[in-house]
Amino acid sequence: MRVKVACVGGGPAGLYLSILLKLRDPSHDITVYERGPEGSTYGWGVTYWRGLLDKLCEHDPVSARVIEESSVRWSEGVAHVRGRTTRRPGDAGYGIGRHRLLEILAERARALDVRLRFEQEITPGNLPAADLVVASDGVNSALRTRHAHHFGTESRAGRNHYIWLGTSKNFEAFTFSFVESGHGWIWCYGYGYGFGPDAGTFVVECAPETWTGLGFDTASEAEALAVLEKIFAGVLDGHSLMGRAGADGKAQWQTFRTLTNRTWYRDNLVLLGDAAHTTHYSIGAGTTLAVEDAAALATALHEHATLPQALAGYQQRRQQELLAVQSAAHYSARWYEDLQRYIHLPPQQMFALLGQRHSPLLPYVPPQLYYRLDRAAGQSQAWRRLKQWIGVRVARTVHARTLASRE
């Protein structure tokens, strides 16, 4: 069906949807509205994996090629624990600056005659006339919030505090560092590509008692960065950290919000990306899920004869596909919240279980026993399928109970 589409939010989800719709039918009338100036964005680098790159190549080889050429790559992980360093090979991972990713997608969208309108804030009171309005305006979506009761929106805050920073250090591998302070453990993940390909992104996390014990609840950004540079001196190698202070001058510490919605559309308004769902940053899936949402919505609009059918099909498909990812994100976040359960293991075992943090079995099996079982199973597909099956079953049960409690 030929449609007039207004995408509210110029992040990866909205931009990629506009690209895919134009590729399917150049006659679609598409405008992307972004409230910020062109080139401005939050965040530093984003991560993705080979599976996403394969999907990008399938959907649009032109933008996929530029994204790959603009990314840095790693194939191993490094963990620093109690003064010891452990390395493990892993799947091919990629990093790209969020600003560079958006630049690539915006250029591609323009080349396909998508209209991009920057510094235009769309609210429920000034919705543009369109057959379809796409709320791709992030976790704080104003369009979703206006109808939160209809969508069945729920938001749950995580326990730990985290902060997203940049650094002048260029990490060659995905790097973890766990440091015991006088107020508990604090850890970081660092990876290549921050504000540029020769810099890095640096995410720091800790429990609430550590956060307050180290004074981060009252420290200015400059004070917080100085403390963090001292704590992680061993992994930063003398490089500096960079933040984005708030209006009060404080560092931008957050607790992660897991957001879900019972329904993803209302009349001609549909949710996309973080406006529809979030998954904990520790699994590095945010960009991947935004792209997959866009591809599913573009396909549904192409395959169904009416808009209601298309939106219903999109919602059903994506909610089903997200079950395994949401399970993995839940257990990954829980692993870090339960760090005391694993941190005193030998570093090699601890790092191996860090790689298994998505498993729904791990919280209920003694860590050293799980480690032995996992090593014995090796690359067994049956073992992998069992863990995934349990995760999906648990996620389905939780989803069903949540729906029942809302009725």
Disulfide bonds with the S-S distance in Angstrom:
none
